[in-house]
Amino acid sequence: MVVEDVFSLRQGRAVRVTGRIERGRVRTADELQIVGSGDCSITRVTGIEACPRSSLDEATAGMNAALLLPGTAATVERGHVLAAPGSIAAHTAFVADIAPLPEEQGGTELSTGDTLDFHIHAGAVRGTVTLPAHLDALRPLHTAAVTVTLEHPVALENGRPFAFRHHGRAAGSGTVTRLLP
């Protein structure tokens, strides 16, 4: 589940995280790993809610749900991923196929070393693009396999789509093709 919002409850003794379950299922008392920037700690689900305040024993793929976690999970933030321990890891570097938008839609020429805002899952992180050696610049409406280095770790896997912004404007989209160590 990608964390879309975080609420502190009962003076910080509990945390409610909301988002959409992307795959699998989660049950009350399941252990989940918080994957994202910082440490990847383990927490336990103390409750599941759907709709306004209706409790469930289980939530499955495709559902929008709220998971109740102990207050010790206060490190969870928007854009983090809650997953079965060890099923996904956080990375700072990857190779991706990217395609800048047309100029009339905000696309711009990209060069090696450009800093972009990458919108992955529900969060945003700054990163630097490195073009292949044979390219001086990537022009709008062209595609290329580029290397991206992020400022902090993000939960990633191959095939993950993302969007990117350049100087505050929508600039294009891409797909993760290979994770780098």
Solvent accessible surface area in square Angstrom, and as a share of the most:
residue,aa,sasa,rsa
1,M,21,0.09
2,V,12,0.07
3,V,0,0.00
4,E,74,0.33
5,D,67,0.35
6,V,49,0.28
7,F,88,0.37
8,S,85,0.55
9,L,37,0.18
10,R,142,0.52
11,Q,167,0.74
12,G,35,0.33
13,R,164,0.60
14,A,6,0.05
15,V,4,0.03
16,R,33,0.12
17,V,0,0.00
18,T,37,0.21
19,G,3,0.03
20,R,117,0.43
21,I,7,0.04
22,E,68,0.31
23,R,146,0.53
24,G,50,0.48
25,R,141,0.52
26,V,7,0.04
27,R,104,0.38
28,T,57,0.33
29,A,55,0.43
30,D,50,0.26
31,E,83,0.37
32,L,16,0.08
33,Q,29,0.13
34,I,4,0.02
35,V,0,0.00
36,G,4,0.03
37,S,32,0.20
38,G,62,0.60
39,D,103,0.53
40,C,48,0.29
41,S,39,0.25
42,I,86,0.44
43,T,12,0.07
44,R,115,0.42
45,V,1,0.01
46,T,81,0.47
47,G,11,0.10
48,I,3,0.02
49,E,22,0.10
50,A,13,0.10
51,C,114,0.68
52,P,124,0.78
53,R,168,0.61
54,S,50,0.32
55,S,96,0.62
56,L,59,0.30
57,D,120,0.62
58,E,60,0.27
59,A,0,0.00
60,T,56,0.33
61,A,53,0.41
62,G,40,0.38
63,M,60,0.27
64,N,107,0.55
65,A,6,0.05
66,A,10,0.08
67,L,1,0.00
68,L,24,0.12
69,L,0,0.00
70,P,42,0.27
71,G,16,0.16
72,T,125,0.73
73,A,4,0.03
74,A,72,0.56
75,T,85,0.49
76,V,5,0.03
77,E,100,0.45
78,R,148,0.54
79,G,10,0.09
80,H,14,0.06
81,V,10,0.06
82,L,4,0.02
83,A,17,0.13
84,A,59,0.46
85,P,67,0.42
86,G,70,0.68
87,S,63,0.41
88,I,20,0.10
89,A,53,0.41
90,A,27,0.21
91,H,40,0.18
92,T,53,0.31
93,A,16,0.12
94,F,0,0.00
95,V,18,0.10
96,A,0,0.00
97,D,69,0.36
98,I,2,0.01
99,A,37,0.29
100,P,4,0.03
101,L,53,0.27
102,P,22,0.14
103,E,127,0.57
104,E,149,0.67
105,Q,111,0.50
106,G,9,0.09
107,G,7,0.07
108,T,44,0.26
109,E,84,0.38
110,L,0,0.00
111,S,44,0.28
112,T,80,0.46
113,G,45,0.43
114,D,34,0.18
115,T,59,0.34
116,L,1,0.01
117,D,36,0.19
118,F,1,0.00
119,H,67,0.30
120,I,3,0.02
121,H,40,0.18
122,A,21,0.16
123,G,20,0.19
124,A,61,0.48
125,V,8,0.04
126,R,108,0.39
127,G,2,0.02
128,T,51,0.30
129,V,0,0.00
130,T,63,0.37
131,L,10,0.05
132,P,34,0.21
133,A,113,0.88
134,H,152,0.68
135,L,52,0.26
136,D,135,0.70
137,A,15,0.12
138,L,3,0.02
139,R,123,0.45
140,P,21,0.13
141,L,130,0.65
142,H,107,0.48
143,T,99,0.57
144,A,14,0.11
145,A,52,0.40
146,V,1,0.01
147,T,46,0.27
148,V,0,0.00
149,T,71,0.41
150,L,9,0.04
151,E,122,0.54
152,H,74,0.33
153,P,42,0.26
154,V,13,0.07
155,A,1,0.01
156,L,2,0.01
157,E,41,0.19
158,N,96,0.49
159,G,48,0.46
160,R,38,0.14
161,P,85,0.53
162,F,11,0.05
163,A,46,0.36
164,F,1,0.01
165,R,90,0.33
166,H,23,0.10
167,H,162,0.72
168,G,47,0.45
169,R,147,0.54
170,A,48,0.37
171,A,1,0.01
172,G,7,0.06
173,S,59,0.38
174,G,10,0.10
175,T,54,0.32
176,V,1,0.01
177,T,60,0.35
178,R,133,0.49
179,L,49,0.25
180,L,38,0.19
181,P,169,1.06
